[in-house]
Amino acid sequence: MSAERVEEVKEAAEAGVATAGGAVETQAAAGLTYYPIAPGVRLNVRSGPATSYPIVKVLPEGTRVPIFCQSPGTSVTGPYGTTNIWDNIADSQFVSDAYVRTGSDGYIAPRCD
């Protein structure tokens, strides 16, 4: 993801787009869709698409995340099933799709390069 794209995400989050509760929201100005993480979950964000990658931060409960691309990786079981899909939410930041309510059991974004 480009630095410009990361800045768009930061600006949208600061504008209150990535807030808690409700269904999937769309930010028209940035053209991004934000997906909620599972209720009551503080979600580990890793530097790559597997549990073997280091944790770079922890998302608080009620966070919504954009998905720029998705990659196969370690299989994880969470509130939304068991999957090996990992969502890229920012540059070198991945979360397991098992904790993100996308409305699909499959890929909803392009595969990461």
Residue pairs with C-beta under 8 A, 6 or more apart in sequence:
1 68
1 88
1 90
1 91
3 91
5 68
6 90
6 91
8 30
8 32
9 30
9 32
9 66
9 90
11 30
12 18
12 27
12 29
12 30
12 32
12 34
12 66
15 27
17 25
17 27
17 30
17 32
17 34
17 64
18 34
18 63
18 64
18 65
18 66
19 62
19 64
20 36
20 61
20 62
20 63
20 64
21 36
21 62
22 36
23 36
24 33
24 34
24 35
24 36
24 64
24 101
24 103
25 33
25 34
25 64
26 32
26 33
26 34
27 33
27 34
32 66
33 66
33 67
34 64
34 65
34 66
35 64
35 65
35 66
35 67
35 87
35 100
35 101
35 102
36 62
36 63
36 64
36 100
36 101
37 43
37 59
37 61
37 62
37 63
37 64
37 65
37 95
37 99
37 100
37 101
38 78
38 79
38 80
38 99
38 100
38 101
39 61
39 62
39 79
40 61
41 61
41 78
41 79
41 99
42 58
42 59
42 60
42 61
43 58
43 59
43 63
43 95
43 99
44 55
44 58
44 95
45 55
45 56
45 57
45 58
45 59
45 89
45 93
45 94
45 95
46 53
46 54
46 55
46 56
46 86
46 93
46 94
46 95
47 53
47 54
47 56
47 92
47 93
47 94
48 73
48 86
48 92
48 94
49 71
49 72
49 73
49 74
49 86
49 88
49 94
49 112
50 73
50 74
50 86
51 74
51 76
52 74
53 94
56 92
56 93
57 93
59 65
59 95
65 87
65 89
65 95
65 100
66 89
67 87
67 88
67 89
67 100
67 102
67 108
67 109
68 88
68 89
68 90
68 109
68 112
69 88
69 109
69 110
69 111
69 112
69 113
70 85
70 86
70 87
70 88
70 97
70 107
70 108
70 109
70 110
70 111
70 112
71 85
71 86
71 88
71 94
71 111
71 112
72 84
72 85
72 86
73 84
73 85
73 86
73 94
74 84
74 86
74 96
75 82
75 83
75 84
76 82
76 83
76 84
76 96
76 98
76 99
77 98
78 96
78 98
78 99
79 98
79 99
80 97
80 98
80 99
80 100
80 101
80 102
81 98
81 105
82 98
83 96
83 97
83 98
83 105
85 96
85 97
85 106
85 107
86 94
86 95
86 96
86 97
87 94
87 95
87 96
87 97
87 100
87 102
87 109
88 94
88 109
88 112
89 95
102 108
